[in-house]
């Protein structure tokens, strides 16, 4: 089954509507309402709302028993101003869909159009619209929601558009797909003093300046293999911007990154120990907090086999992925349910602005092939 031209036009219009009204992670209430209205018109057997915050899922049941296949898209946008250009430019200052989540959501609604015309022969299809992917909290919140237990999938699939790849071409491989990452915020507290008598205070300056290279040395980067570690300093602050006060506090933000979850646990422990030792050495108090926690994402070999067959059936050209991505993606958490899961990349064009670039805009030419691949996956697994 293919989408009619009228349905494709309606999906493009809906994508523009979502694009004009972006919401950041955890605040996707209106986005979820717009998605729910579109789904309700297609009469799924069930719509579950409030999943992990503002997430929702549409369920289409088959006539016979069988597996549960979950397709996942995201709802959230980014706190980045959009560059002027498209007629559907964001109307929310400082917030924009610059990662393509508006397009991913519309692709799932396109799948719902097909399912509304023909239910699965067996099992059930769960279309999951997940909140808060950009800060890594959404998938974990959905999994922790008691309502998710009734939706637990046997198979889970997702796609992500990818600038730099030829438009409409796919990439997928089994094994590591995305790195684990987490943000570490360090707050060092000493004692302020007058700038004329800094010796009467306790400045965190020396500790801060020593921590930056020491933490960076824990993760020098390099090739994406089992030993890959990367620590990136993203923000540093010492005292307040004034000439009359010798600083008494400092703050440092770093992102830790590894190819797997076990190496991440080791890297976190080493970063904590180093920070605590440095604070103790300089007589400072230390507060640590963790943010934007992403588990590693691994593509299950059997799930990849299903994606490859669906790509072939949908006529979408594909090759193996060139390797795992340094960037993180919280879809990997759905594998913790026991589901065989995998994500594939769909090329957004070799000349497309990069994801998170203010000039990025999801290519609408990807809606039809995205729907076709997901529909082929459901047909193969559910009949």
C-alpha positions as CSV (number, residue, x, y, z in Angstrom):
1,X,0.0,0.0,0.0
2,X,1.2,3.5,-0.9
3,X,0.2,6.9,0.4
4,X,-2.0,8.8,-2.0
5,X,-0.9,12.3,-3.2
6,X,-3.5,13.9,-1.0
7,X,-2.3,12.1,2.1
8,X,1.3,13.1,1.3
9,X,0.3,16.7,0.9
10,X,-1.5,16.5,4.2
11,X,1.6,15.1,5.9
12,X,3.7,17.9,4.5
13,X,1.2,20.4,5.8
14,X,1.3,18.7,9.2
15,X,5.1,18.7,9.2
16,X,5.1,22.5,8.6
17,X,2.6,23.0,11.4
18,X,4.8,21.0,13.8
19,X,7.9,22.9,12.6
20,X,6.2,26.3,13.3
21,X,5.4,25.3,16.9
22,X,8.5,23.5,18.3
23,X,8.9,22.6,21.9
24,X,12.0,21.6,23.8
25,X,12.6,18.4,25.7
26,X,10.0,17.8,28.4
27,X,7.7,20.6,27.2
28,X,6.1,18.9,24.2
29,X,2.5,19.2,25.4
30,X,1.1,21.0,22.4
31,X,3.2,18.9,20.0
32,X,1.7,15.8,21.6
33,X,-1.9,17.3,21.2
34,X,-1.3,18.0,17.5
35,X,0.0,14.4,17.0
36,X,-2.9,13.0,18.9
37,X,-5.5,14.8,16.8
38,X,-3.9,13.5,13.7
39,X,-3.9,9.9,15.0
40,X,-7.4,10.1,16.4
41,X,-8.7,10.7,12.9
42,X,-7.2,7.4,11.8
43,X,-9.0,5.4,14.5
44,X,-6.3,3.3,16.1
45,X,-7.4,0.6,18.5
46,X,-5.8,2.5,21.4
47,X,-4.0,5.8,22.0
48,X,-1.9,5.9,25.2
49,X,-1.0,9.4,26.3
50,X,1.3,10.9,29.0
51,X,4.0,8.3,28.5
52,X,7.2,9.4,30.3
53,X,5.9,13.0,30.2
54,X,4.2,14.0,27.0
55,X,4.9,10.9,25.0
56,X,2.1,8.9,23.3
57,X,1.6,5.7,21.5
58,X,-1.0,4.5,18.9
59,X,-1.8,0.8,18.9
60,X,-3.1,-1.1,15.9
61,X,-4.1,-4.7,16.7
62,X,-4.0,-7.7,14.4
63,X,-6.6,-10.3,14.2
64,X,-4.4,-13.1,15.5
65,X,-1.9,-13.3,18.3
66,X,1.7,-12.4,17.4
67,X,4.6,-10.2,18.2
68,X,4.5,-6.5,19.2
69,X,6.5,-4.3,16.8
70,X,7.2,-0.8,18.0
71,X,8.2,2.0,15.6
72,X,9.6,5.1,17.4
73,X,9.8,8.8,16.5
74,X,10.6,11.8,18.6
75,X,8.6,14.9,19.6
76,X,11.1,17.4,20.9
77,X,12.9,20.3,19.3
78,X,16.1,22.2,20.1
79,X,16.8,25.4,22.0
80,X,18.6,26.9,19.0
81,X,17.3,29.9,16.9
82,X,16.4,29.0,13.4
83,X,17.9,30.8,10.4
84,X,15.4,32.8,8.3
85,X,14.4,31.0,5.1
86,X,11.5,28.5,5.0
87,X,7.9,29.8,4.9
88,X,7.2,27.4,7.8
89,X,10.0,28.9,10.0
90,X,9.7,28.5,13.7
91,X,7.4,30.9,15.4
92,X,8.9,30.2,18.8
93,X,11.9,32.5,19.6
94,X,15.1,30.5,20.3
95,X,13.5,27.1,19.6
96,X,13.4,25.1,16.3
97,X,13.2,21.6,14.8
98,X,16.8,21.4,13.7
99,X,17.2,17.7,14.0
100,X,14.2,16.5,11.9
101,X,12.0,15.1,14.7
102,X,9.1,16.9,13.1
103,X,9.7,14.8,10.0
104,X,10.2,11.6,11.9
105,X,6.9,12.1,13.7
106,X,5.1,12.7,10.4
107,X,6.5,9.5,8.9
108,X,4.9,7.5,11.7
109,X,1.6,9.3,11.1
110,X,2.0,8.2,7.5
111,X,2.4,4.6,8.7
112,X,-0.8,5.1,10.8
113,X,-2.6,6.1,7.6
114,X,-1.7,2.8,6.0
115,X,-2.6,0.8,9.2
116,X,-6.0,2.5,9.3
117,X,-6.7,1.0,5.9
118,X,-5.4,-2.4,6.7
119,X,-4.7,-3.7,10.2
120,X,-1.8,-6.3,10.8
121,X,-2.8,-9.9,10.2
122,X,-1.3,-10.8,13.6
123,X,0.3,-9.2,16.7
124,X,0.1,-5.5,17.0
125,X,1.9,-2.4,15.7
126,X,2.8,0.3,18.3
127,X,3.7,3.7,17.0
128,X,5.7,5.4,19.8
129,X,6.0,9.2,19.8
130,X,8.7,9.7,22.4
131,X,9.4,12.9,24.3
132,X,12.8,14.4,25.4
133,X,15.2,12.6,23.1
134,X,17.6,15.5,22.8
135,X,18.5,15.5,26.5
136,X,18.6,11.7,26.9
137,X,15.8,11.5,29.4
138,X,12.8,10.6,27.3
139,X,13.3,6.9,26.5
140,X,14.3,6.2,30.2
141,X,11.1,8.0,31.3
142,X,8.9,6.0,28.9
143,X,10.4,2.7,30.1
144,X,9.8,3.7,33.7
145,X,6.2,4.7,33.1
146,X,3.9,1.9,34.4
147,X,1.7,2.3,31.3
148,X,4.6,1.1,29.1
149,X,4.5,-2.4,30.5
150,X,1.4,-3.2,28.4
151,X,3.2,-2.0,25.3
152,X,6.5,-3.8,25.7
153,X,7.7,-4.7,22.3
154,X,9.4,-7.8,20.8
155,X,10.9,-5.7,18.0
156,X,11.7,-2.0,18.0
157,X,12.8,0.1,15.0
158,X,13.6,3.7,14.4
159,X,15.2,5.9,11.7
160,X,17.1,9.1,11.7
161,X,17.7,11.4,8.8
162,X,21.3,12.0,8.1
163,X,22.8,15.1,6.3
164,X,25.9,14.2,4.3
165,X,24.4,11.0,2.9
166,X,22.8,11.0,-0.6
167,X,19.2,11.9,-0.4
168,X,17.0,8.9,0.2
169,X,19.8,6.4,0.5
170,X,20.0,4.3,3.7
171,X,22.8,3.1,5.9
172,X,22.5,0.3,8.5
173,X,24.8,-2.2,10.2
174,X,24.7,-4.6,13.1
175,X,26.6,-3.8,16.3
176,X,27.5,-0.5,17.9
177,X,25.5,2.4,16.4
178,X,25.8,5.3,18.8
179,X,28.1,6.1,21.8
180,X,27.0,6.4,25.4
181,X,27.5,9.9,26.8
182,X,26.7,11.8,29.9
183,X,27.2,15.4,31.1
184,X,29.2,16.0,34.3
185,X,28.8,19.3,36.1
186,X,31.4,20.2,38.8
187,X,30.8,23.0,41.3
188,X,33.9,24.0,43.3
189,X,33.4,26.1,46.4
190,X,36.1,28.1,48.2
191,X,35.8,31.6,49.8
192,X,35.6,35.0,48.1
193,X,37.9,37.9,49.1
194,X,38.6,41.4,48.1
195,X,40.6,41.6,44.9
196,X,43.2,43.7,46.8
197,X,43.7,40.9,49.4
198,X,43.2,37.6,47.5
199,X,45.3,35.8,50.1
200,X,42.5,36.1,52.7
201,X,40.2,34.0,50.5
202,X,40.3,30.6,48.9
203,X,40.2,30.7,45.1
204,X,39.3,27.6,43.0
205,X,41.4,29.0,40.2
206,X,44.3,26.5,40.4
207,X,41.9,23.6,40.8
208,X,39.8,24.6,37.8
209,X,42.8,25.2,35.6
210,X,44.3,21.8,36.6
211,X,41.0,19.9,36.1
212,X,40.5,21.0,32.5
213,X,43.5,19.2,31.1
214,X,43.4,16.3,33.6
215,X,39.8,15.4,32.8
216,X,40.4,15.8,29.1
217,X,43.3,13.4,29.4
218,X,40.9,10.7,30.6
219,X,39.3,10.7,27.2
220,X,41.7,11.6,24.4
221,X,39.3,10.4,21.6
222,X,40.9,8.4,18.7
223,X,39.5,5.5,16.8
224,X,36.0,4.3,17.5
225,X,36.9,1.0,19.1
226,X,36.3,-0.7,22.4
227,X,38.9,1.5,24.1
228,X,37.4,4.8,22.8
229,X,36.9,7.5,25.4
230,X,36.3,11.2,24.9
231,X,36.0,13.9,27.5
232,X,35.0,17.3,26.1
233,X,35.0,20.5,28.1
234,X,31.8,22.4,27.2
235,X,31.7,25.2,29.7
236,X,33.9,26.8,32.4
237,X,33.3,29.7,34.7
238,X,35.4,31.2,37.5
239,X,33.8,33.6,40.0
240,X,31.7,36.6,38.9
241,X,32.5,39.1,36.1
242,X,33.8,41.9,38.3
243,X,37.2,43.5,39.1
244,X,36.7,43.9,42.8
245,X,36.2,40.3,44.0
246,X,38.7,37.5,44.1
247,X,36.7,34.3,43.1
248,X,35.4,31.9,45.6
249,X,33.6,29.5,43.4
250,X,33.9,27.9,40.0
251,X,32.0,25.6,37.7
252,X,33.1,23.2,35.0
253,X,30.9,21.2,32.5
254,X,32.3,18.2,30.6
255,X,30.8,15.6,28.4
256,X,32.0,12.0,28.8
257,X,31.7,9.7,25.8
258,X,32.4,6.0,25.2
259,X,31.4,3.3,22.8
260,X,29.8,1.1,25.4
261,X,27.9,1.3,28.7
262,X,30.6,-0.7,30.7
263,X,33.4,1.6,29.6
264,X,31.2,4.6,30.5
265,X,30.8,3.3,34.1
266,X,34.5,3.1,34.4
267,X,35.0,6.6,32.9
268,X,32.5,8.1,35.2
269,X,34.2,6.6,38.2
270,X,37.6,7.9,37.1
271,X,36.2,11.4,36.5
272,X,34.6,11.4,39.9
273,X,37.8,10.2,41.7
274,X,39.9,12.8,39.9
275,X,37.6,15.6,40.7
276,X,37.3,14.7,44.4
277,X,41.1,14.3,44.7
278,X,41.6,17.7,43.1
279,X,39.1,19.5,45.4
280,X,40.6,17.8,48.4
281,X,44.1,18.9,47.4
282,X,43.1,22.5,47.2
283,X,40.8,22.6,50.2
284,X,37.6,23.1,48.3
285,X,34.2,21.6,48.6
286,X,32.9,19.8,45.6
287,X,29.4,19.1,44.2
288,X,29.0,16.8,41.3
289,X,25.8,16.2,39.2
290,X,25.0,14.2,36.1
291,X,22.9,15.4,33.1
292,X,21.9,14.3,29.6
293,X,22.5,10.6,30.3
294,X,22.5,8.5,27.1
295,X,23.0,4.8,27.0
296,X,25.0,3.2,24.1
297,X,22.9,2.2,21.1
298,X,23.6,-1.2,19.6
299,X,21.8,-2.6,16.5
300,X,20.6,-6.2,17.0
301,X,21.8,-8.4,14.0
302,X,18.3,-10.0,13.5
303,X,16.7,-6.6,13.6
304,X,19.2,-5.3,11.0
305,X,18.3,-8.3,8.8
306,X,14.7,-7.3,8.9
307,X,15.5,-3.6,8.1
308,X,17.7,-4.7,5.1
309,X,14.8,-6.8,3.7
310,X,12.4,-3.9,4.2
311,X,14.7,-1.5,2.5
312,X,15.0,-3.9,-0.5
313,X,11.2,-4.4,-0.6
314,X,10.6,-0.6,-0.5
315,X,13.2,0.0,-3.2
316,X,15.4,2.2,-1.0
317,X,19.1,1.8,-1.8
318,X,21.4,1.0,1.1
319,X,24.9,0.1,2.1
320,X,26.4,-0.8,5.5
321,X,27.0,2.1,7.8
322,X,30.6,3.3,7.9
323,X,30.8,2.7,11.6
324,X,29.2,3.8,14.9
325,X,28.5,7.5,15.5
326,X,30.1,9.5,18.2
327,X,26.8,11.3,18.7
328,X,24.4,9.7,21.2
329,X,20.8,8.6,20.7
330,X,18.5,7.3,23.5
331,X,16.7,4.8,21.3
332,X,19.2,2.2,22.5
333,X,17.4,2.1,25.9
334,X,14.5,0.2,24.3
335,X,16.8,-2.8,23.9
336,X,16.8,-3.0,27.7
337,X,13.2,-4.3,27.5
338,X,14.5,-7.4,25.7
339,X,13.3,-6.2,22.3
340,X,15.4,-6.8,19.2
341,X,16.0,-3.3,18.1
342,X,17.8,-1.4,15.4
343,X,17.9,2.1,13.8
344,X,18.8,3.0,10.3
345,X,19.9,6.2,8.8
346,X,18.2,7.8,5.8
347,X,20.2,10.3,3.8
348,X,19.1,13.9,3.9
349,X,21.3,15.0,1.1
350,X,25.1,15.5,0.6
351,X,24.7,19.3,0.6
352,X,22.2,19.5,3.5
353,X,23.1,21.6,6.5
354,X,24.2,19.5,9.4
355,X,21.8,18.5,12.2
356,X,21.5,21.2,14.8
357,X,22.6,23.8,12.3
358,X,20.3,26.9,12.3
359,X,19.7,26.4,8.6
360,X,18.8,22.7,8.7
361,X,15.3,21.7,7.6
362,X,14.0,18.2,7.3
363,X,13.7,17.1,3.6
364,X,10.1,16.3,2.8
365,X,11.3,13.9,0.1
366,X,12.1,11.4,2.9
367,X,8.5,11.1,4.1
368,X,7.3,8.6,1.4
369,X,10.4,6.3,1.6
370,X,10.4,6.4,5.4
371,X,6.8,5.3,5.5
372,X,7.4,2.6,2.9
373,X,10.3,1.1,4.8
374,X,8.4,1.1,8.1
375,X,5.3,-0.4,6.4
376,X,7.5,-3.1,4.8
377,X,8.9,-4.0,8.3
378,X,5.4,-4.3,9.7
379,X,4.2,-6.4,6.7
380,X,7.2,-8.8,7.1
381,X,6.8,-9.3,10.9
382,X,3.0,-9.0,11.3
383,X,1.6,-9.9,7.9
